[in-house]
Amino acid sequence: MDHMEYGLEFCEKTLIPIIKNVVDKYVGTSYSIEKKGQGNFVTTVDKKIEQELIDRFQQLVPGSGVIAEETEAQLEQKFNWIIDPIDGTTNFINGLQYAVSVALVYEQPDHILLGVVYNPKDDIWYYACKGKGSYILEKGMVTQLRVRTFPPDEGIVVFGMPYDRRKTGKILDIVQKYYAIASDMKRIGPSSLDICLVASGKAKMYLELDLNLWDISAGILILTEAGGTYVQKGDLYIFGNDDIRNIKGAP
């Protein structure tokens, strides 16, 4: 298939039902937990969802490659899937909101054709296709997403905490600086849903250190198709509207 064929209809009628079917198959079943590091966990549900999504997507797009959180792989094919089977595993274990994040890229990781972020706990879907806009599907209703422009000292700024505890002081220092241009600072998570909060106009910005492709690829397309953007400053990622590059008082 040509990459132009992976549009909104493909996303809505093929990709979303597959993700829904796989998630429903495994979420709610018994699972075991493996600790990868302090505050960093993986469950057997992560692994089962990831493997079945890989199998289903590679049948859907023969010859496609995969890079996923629990699978060692490289972007070596023309079409490549970027998958986070459970974004926010700690949240999942503790009964809080989590997400399934899927992106399809063409040749390069920044050439994102489509992105889907699913919040199973609230049954909310965020999705986007390149050049076709971003959308939220909630309670059977589809609404197009747009970022908001906030007054200089208003709006919620969302942030994440790093797995590397040596960087705790760094992120808290950044949060303190951004507090001057926010109504409030919130730690919500997971990262893919935090980006979608910005895309849907509910948050002004989202800040986090040391993010991976599977954390952000789907969210990046959803955000940019909603009129937003992101910048990377070293290990810091900032997601917001076009004003984020020139915000007075921000680091």
VOFINU-183243 format. One record per residue (C-alpha): residue number from 1; residue in one letter; x, y, z. Coordinates in steps of 0.5 Angstrom, whole numbers. Example, Ala and Ser with C-alpha at 12.3 -4.5 7.8 and 13.67 -1.06 7.14 Angstrom:
# VOFINU-183243
<rec i="1" aa="A" u="25" v="-9" w="16"/>
<rec i="2" aa="S" u="27" v="-2" w="14"/>
***
This chain:
# VOFINU-183243
<rec i="1" aa="M" u="0" v="0" w="0"/>
<rec i="2" aa="D" u="2" v="7" w="-1"/>
<rec i="3" aa="H" u="3" v="12" w="5"/>
<rec i="4" aa="M" u="-3" v="16" w="2"/>
<rec i="5" aa="E" u="-8" v="10" w="4"/>
<rec i="6" aa="Y" u="-6" v="11" w="11"/>
<rec i="7" aa="G" u="-12" v="16" w="12"/>
<rec i="8" aa="L" u="-17" v="18" w="17"/>
<rec i="9" aa="E" u="-22" v="12" w="14"/>
<rec i="10" aa="F" u="-16" v="7" w="16"/>
<rec i="11" aa="C" u="-15" v="10" w="23"/>
<rec i="12" aa="E" u="-22" v="10" w="25"/>
<rec i="13" aa="K" u="-25" v="3" w="21"/>
<rec i="14" aa="T" u="-19" v="-1" w="22"/>
<rec i="15" aa="L" u="-13" v="1" w="27"/>
<rec i="16" aa="I" u="-18" v="3" w="32"/>
<rec i="17" aa="P" u="-22" v="-3" w="32"/>
<rec i="18" aa="I" u="-16" v="-7" w="32"/>
<rec i="19" aa="I" u="-13" v="-4" w="38"/>
<rec i="20" aa="K" u="-19" v="-4" w="42"/>
<rec i="21" aa="N" u="-20" v="-11" w="41"/>
<rec i="22" aa="V" u="-13" v="-13" w="43"/>
<rec i="23" aa="V" u="-14" v="-8" w="50"/>
<rec i="24" aa="D" u="-20" v="-11" w="51"/>
<rec i="25" aa="K" u="-17" v="-18" w="51"/>
<rec i="26" aa="Y" u="-12" v="-17" w="56"/>
<rec i="27" aa="V" u="-14" v="-12" w="61"/>
<rec i="28" aa="G" u="-18" v="-15" w="67"/>
<rec i="29" aa="T" u="-14" v="-21" w="66"/>
<rec i="30" aa="S" u="-9" v="-23" w="72"/>
<rec i="31" aa="Y" u="-2" v="-21" w="71"/>
<rec i="32" aa="S" u="5" v="-21" w="74"/>
<rec i="33" aa="I" u="10" v="-15" w="75"/>
<rec i="34" aa="E" u="17" v="-14" w="73"/>
<rec i="35" aa="K" u="21" v="-9" w="76"/>
<rec i="36" aa="K" u="26" v="-6" w="71"/>
<rec i="37" aa="G" u="28" v="0" w="76"/>
<rec i="38" aa="Q" u="26" v="5" w="81"/>
<rec i="39" aa="G" u="19" v="7" w="79"/>
<rec i="40" aa="N" u="19" v="3" w="73"/>
<rec i="41" aa="F" u="15" v="-3" w="72"/>
<rec i="42" aa="V" u="13" v="-8" w="66"/>
<rec i="43" aa="T" u="7" v="-13" w="67"/>
<rec i="44" aa="T" u="5" v="-19" w="63"/>
<rec i="45" aa="V" u="-1" v="-15" w="60"/>
<rec i="46" aa="D" u="4" v="-10" w="57"/>
<rec i="47" aa="K" u="8" v="-16" w="54"/>
<rec i="48" aa="K" u="2" v="-19" w="51"/>
<rec i="49" aa="I" u="-1" v="-13" w="48"/>
<rec i="50" aa="E" u="5" v="-11" w="45"/>
<rec i="51" aa="Q" u="6" v="-18" w="42"/>
<rec i="52" aa="E" u="-1" v="-18" w="39"/>
<rec i="53" aa="L" u="-1" v="-11" w="36"/>
<rec i="54" aa="I" u="6" v="-13" w="33"/>
<rec i="55" aa="D" u="3" v="-19" w="30"/>
<rec i="56" aa="R" u="-4" v="-16" w="28"/>
<rec i="57" aa="F" u="0" v="-9" w="25"/>
<rec i="58" aa="Q" u="5" v="-13" w="21"/>
<rec i="59" aa="Q" u="-1" v="-17" w="18"/>
<rec i="60" aa="L" u="-4" v="-11" w="16"/>
<rec i="61" aa="V" u="2" v="-8" w="13"/>
<rec i="62" aa="P" u="6" v="-13" w="11"/>
<rec i="63" aa="G" u="14" v="-12" w="11"/>
<rec i="64" aa="S" u="13" v="-7" w="16"/>
<rec i="65" aa="G" u="18" v="-6" w="22"/>
<rec i="66" aa="V" u="17" v="-4" w="29"/>
<rec i="67" aa="I" u="20" v="-1" w="35"/>
<rec i="68" aa="A" u="16" v="-2" w="42"/>
<rec i="69" aa="E" u="18" v="-1" w="49"/>
<rec i="70" aa="E" u="19" v="-8" w="51"/>
<rec i="71" aa="T" u="22" v="-10" w="44"/>
<rec i="72" aa="E" u="29" v="-9" w="42"/>
<rec i="73" aa="A" u="28" v="-7" w="34"/>
<rec i="74" aa="Q" u="30" v="-1" w="29"/>
<rec i="75" aa="L" u="27" v="3" w="24"/>
<rec i="76" aa="E" u="29" v="-1" w="18"/>
<rec i="77" aa="Q" u="23" v="-1" w="14"/>
<rec i="78" aa="K" u="19" v="4" w="9"/>
<rec i="79" aa="F" u="13" v="3" w="14"/>
<rec i="80" aa="N" u="15" v="2" w="22"/>
<rec i="81" aa="W" u="10" v="2" w="28"/>
<rec i="82" aa="I" u="12" v="5" w="34"/>
<rec i="83" aa="I" u="8" v="2" w="40"/>
<rec i="84" aa="D" u="8" v="3" w="47"/>
<rec i="85" aa="P" u="3" v="-2" w="50"/>
<rec i="86" aa="I" u="2" v="1" w="56"/>
<rec i="87" aa="D" u="4" v="8" w="57"/>
<rec i="88" aa="G" u="4" v="9" w="65"/>
<rec i="89" aa="T" u="5" v="2" w="67"/>
<rec i="90" aa="T" u="5" v="5" w="75"/>
<rec i="91" aa="N" u="-1" v="8" w="74"/>
<rec i="92" aa="F" u="-4" v="2" w="71"/>
<rec i="93" aa="I" u="-2" v="-2" w="77"/>
<rec i="94" aa="N" u="-5" v="2" w="81"/>
<rec i="95" aa="G" u="-12" v="3" w="78"/>
<rec i="96" aa="L" u="-10" v="10" w="75"/>
<rec i="97" aa="Q" u="-11" v="13" w="68"/>
<rec i="98" aa="Y" u="-6" v="10" w="63"/>
<rec i="99" aa="A" u="-6" v="10" w="55"/>
<rec i="100" aa="V" u="-4" v="5" w="49"/>
<rec i="101" aa="S" u="0" v="9" w="44"/>
<rec i="102" aa="V" u="1" v="7" w="37"/>
<rec i="103" aa="A" u="4" v="11" w="31"/>
<rec i="104" aa="L" u="6" v="9" w="24"/>
<rec i="105" aa="V" u="12" v="13" w="21"/>
<rec i="106" aa="Y" u="15" v="13" w="14"/>
<rec i="107" aa="E" u="22" v="12" w="13"/>
<rec i="108" aa="Q" u="24" v="17" w="18"/>
<rec i="109" aa="P" u="22" v="17" w="26"/>
<rec i="110" aa="D" u="20" v="24" w="24"/>
<rec i="111" aa="H" u="15" v="23" w="18"/>
<rec i="112" aa="I" u="9" v="21" w="22"/>
<rec i="113" aa="L" u="3" v="18" w="18"/>
<rec i="114" aa="L" u="-2" v="17" w="24"/>
<rec i="115" aa="G" u="-2" v="17" w="31"/>
<rec i="116" aa="V" u="-7" v="14" w="36"/>
<rec i="117" aa="V" u="-7" v="15" w="44"/>
<rec i="118" aa="Y" u="-13" v="11" w="47"/>
<rec i="119" aa="N" u="-15" v="12" w="54"/>
<rec i="120" aa="P" u="-18" v="5" w="56"/>
<rec i="121" aa="K" u="-20" v="7" w="63"/>
<rec i="122" aa="D" u="-25" v="13" w="60"/>
<rec i="123" aa="D" u="-26" v="10" w="54"/>
<rec i="124" aa="I" u="-23" v="16" w="50"/>
<rec i="125" aa="W" u="-19" v="16" w="43"/>
<rec i="126" aa="Y" u="-15" v="21" w="41"/>
<rec i="127" aa="Y" u="-12" v="20" w="34"/>
<rec i="128" aa="A" u="-9" v="24" w="28"/>
<rec i="129" aa="C" u="-7" v="23" w="21"/>
<rec i="130" aa="K" u="-2" v="27" w="17"/>
<rec i="131" aa="G" u="-5" v="33" w="14"/>
<rec i="132" aa="K" u="-12" v="31" w="16"/>
<rec i="133" aa="G" u="-13" v="34" w="23"/>
<rec i="134" aa="S" u="-13" v="31" w="30"/>
<rec i="135" aa="Y" u="-19" v="29" w="33"/>
<rec i="136" aa="I" u="-22" v="26" w="40"/>
<rec i="137" aa="L" u="-27" v="20" w="40"/>
<rec i="138" aa="E" u="-31" v="21" w="46"/>
<rec i="139" aa="K" u="-38" v="18" w="48"/>
<rec i="140" aa="G" u="-39" v="16" w="41"/>
<rec i="141" aa="M" u="-38" v="23" w="39"/>
<rec i="142" aa="V" u="-32" v="26" w="34"/>
<rec i="143" aa="T" u="-29" v="33" w="35"/>
<rec i="144" aa="Q" u="-23" v="36" w="32"/>
<rec i="145" aa="L" u="-18" v="38" w="37"/>
<rec i="146" aa="R" u="-15" v="45" w="37"/>
<rec i="147" aa="V" u="-9" v="48" w="42"/>
<rec i="148" aa="R" u="-11" v="54" w="46"/>
<rec i="149" aa="T" u="-7" v="61" w="47"/>
<rec i="150" aa="F" u="-7" v="63" w="54"/>
<rec i="151" aa="P" u="-6" v="69" w="57"/>
<rec i="152" aa="P" u="2" v="70" w="59"/>
<rec i="153" aa="D" u="1" v="68" w="66"/>
<rec i="154" aa="E" u="-5" v="63" w="66"/>
<rec i="155" aa="G" u="-6" v="56" w="64"/>
<rec i="156" aa="I" u="-4" v="49" w="67"/>
<rec i="157" aa="V" u="3" v="47" w="66"/>
<rec i="158" aa="V" u="3" v="39" w="66"/>
<rec i="159" aa="F" u="10" v="36" w="68"/>
<rec i="160" aa="G" u="13" v="29" w="69"/>
<rec i="161" aa="M" u="18" v="26" w="73"/>
<rec i="162" aa="P" u="24" v="23" w="71"/>
<rec i="163" aa="Y" u="26" v="15" w="72"/>
<rec i="164" aa="D" u="33" v="18" w="73"/>
<rec i="165" aa="R" u="32" v="20" w="81"/>
<rec i="166" aa="R" u="39" v="24" w="80"/>
<rec i="167" aa="K" u="35" v="29" w="75"/>
<rec i="168" aa="T" u="29" v="30" w="80"/>
<rec i="169" aa="G" u="32" v="37" w="82"/>
<rec i="170" aa="K" u="33" v="39" w="75"/>
<rec i="171" aa="I" u="26" v="38" w="73"/>
<rec i="172" aa="L" u="23" v="41" w="80"/>
<rec i="173" aa="D" u="28" v="47" w="78"/>
<rec i="174" aa="I" u="25" v="47" w="71"/>
<rec i="175" aa="V" u="18" v="47" w="74"/>
<rec i="176" aa="Q" u="19" v="52" w="79"/>
<rec i="177" aa="K" u="21" v="57" w="73"/>
<rec i="178" aa="Y" u="15" v="55" w="69"/>
<rec i="179" aa="Y" u="10" v="56" w="75"/>
<rec i="180" aa="A" u="11" v="64" w="74"/>
<rec i="181" aa="I" u="7" v="63" w="67"/>
<rec i="182" aa="A" u="2" v="58" w="69"/>
<rec i="183" aa="S" u="-5" v="58" w="73"/>
<rec i="184" aa="D" u="-2" v="52" w="76"/>
<rec i="185" aa="M" u="3" v="46" w="75"/>
<rec i="186" aa="K" u="0" v="39" w="75"/>
<rec i="187" aa="R" u="3" v="32" w="75"/>
<rec i="188" aa="I" u="-2" v="28" w="71"/>
<rec i="189" aa="G" u="1" v="22" w="66"/>
<rec i="190" aa="P" u="2" v="18" w="62"/>
<rec i="191" aa="S" u="6" v="22" w="57"/>
<rec i="192" aa="S" u="2" v="21" w="51"/>
<rec i="193" aa="L" u="-4" v="23" w="55"/>
<rec i="194" aa="D" u="-1" v="29" w="57"/>
<rec i="195" aa="I" u="1" v="31" w="50"/>
<rec i="196" aa="C" u="-6" v="30" w="48"/>
<rec i="197" aa="L" u="-8" v="35" w="54"/>
<rec i="198" aa="V" u="-5" v="40" w="50"/>
<rec i="199" aa="A" u="-7" v="38" w="44"/>
<rec i="200" aa="S" u="-14" v="39" w="46"/>
<rec i="201" aa="G" u="-13" v="46" w="49"/>
<rec i="202" aa="K" u="-14" v="43" w="57"/>
<rec i="203" aa="A" u="-7" v="45" w="58"/>
<rec i="204" aa="K" u="-2" v="50" w="56"/>
<rec i="205" aa="M" u="4" v="46" w="56"/>
<rec i="206" aa="Y" u="7" v="39" w="58"/>
<rec i="207" aa="L" u="15" v="39" w="60"/>
<rec i="208" aa="E" u="19" v="32" w="61"/>
<rec i="209" aa="L" u="26" v="30" w="61"/>
<rec i="210" aa="D" u="29" v="24" w="57"/>
<rec i="211" aa="L" u="23" v="22" w="53"/>
<rec i="212" aa="N" u="23" v="16" w="48"/>
<rec i="213" aa="L" u="20" v="15" w="41"/>
<rec i="214" aa="W" u="14" v="10" w="44"/>
<rec i="215" aa="D" u="13" v="16" w="49"/>
<rec i="216" aa="I" u="11" v="21" w="44"/>
<rec i="217" aa="S" u="11" v="19" w="37"/>
<rec i="218" aa="A" u="3" v="19" w="37"/>
<rec i="219" aa="G" u="2" v="25" w="41"/>
<rec i="220" aa="I" u="7" v="29" w="37"/>
<rec i="221" aa="L" u="2" v="28" w="31"/>
<rec i="222" aa="I" u="-4" v="29" w="35"/>
<rec i="223" aa="L" u="-1" v="36" w="37"/>
<rec i="224" aa="T" u="2" v="38" w="31"/>
<rec i="225" aa="E" u="-5" v="37" w="27"/>
<rec i="226" aa="A" u="-8" v="41" w="33"/>
<rec i="227" aa="G" u="-4" v="47" w="31"/>
<rec i="228" aa="G" u="1" v="46" w="37"/>
<rec i="229" aa="T" u="9" v="44" w="37"/>
<rec i="230" aa="Y" u="14" v="42" w="41"/>
<rec i="231" aa="V" u="22" v="43" w="42"/>
<rec i="232" aa="Q" u="27" v="39" w="45"/>
<rec i="233" aa="K" u="33" v="43" w="49"/>
<rec i="234" aa="G" u="38" v="38" w="51"/>
<rec i="235" aa="D" u="34" v="32" w="55"/>
<rec i="236" aa="L" u="28" v="37" w="56"/>
<rec i="237" aa="Y" u="22" v="36" w="52"/>
<rec i="238" aa="I" u="17" v="42" w="52"/>
<rec i="239" aa="F" u="10" v="41" w="48"/>
<rec i="240" aa="G" u="5" v="47" w="47"/>
<rec i="241" aa="N" u="3" v="52" w="42"/>
<rec i="242" aa="D" u="7" v="56" w="37"/>
<rec i="243" aa="D" u="9" v="61" w="43"/>
<rec i="244" aa="I" u="13" v="56" w="47"/>
<rec i="245" aa="R" u="19" v="58" w="43"/>
<rec i="246" aa="N" u="18" v="65" w="46"/>
<rec i="247" aa="I" u="15" v="65" w="53"/>
<rec i="248" aa="K" u="18" v="71" w="57"/>
<rec i="249" aa="G" u="21" v="68" w="64"/>
<rec i="250" aa="A" u="21" v="61" w="61"/>
<rec i="251" aa="P" u="28" v="57" w="61"/>
***
